Amino acid sequence: MDAFTAGLLQRIRATQSDLIQARETGDDFLVEVEQAELEDLQRLAAEHGVPVSVC
């Protein structure tokens, strides 16, 4: 696994975790921010052929 792929997957995992935490605390604004970030990261992964799991 190259550095780009590893870094991207780490960012996706961190964003998934942040999204879960935002949902659990009821922070609707942060949920929207984290969801948008996750969608951007997933799009980037798809463009580069990096398989990811969705939370």
Secondary structure as the mmCIF struct_conf table of DSSP 4:
data_model
#
loop_
_struct_conf.conf_type_id
_struct_conf.id
_struct_conf.beg_label_comp_id
_struct_conf.beg_label_asym_id
_struct_conf.beg_label_seq_id
_struct_conf.end_label_comp_id
_struct_conf.end_label_asym_id
_struct_conf.end_label_seq_id
HELX_RH_AL_P HELX_RH_AL_P1 ALA A 3 THR A 25
TURN_TY1_P TURN_TY1_P1 GLY A 26 GLY A 26
HELX_RH_AL_P HELX_RH_AL_P2 ASP A 28 GLU A 47
TURN_TY1_P TURN_TY1_P2 HIS A 48 GLY A 49
#
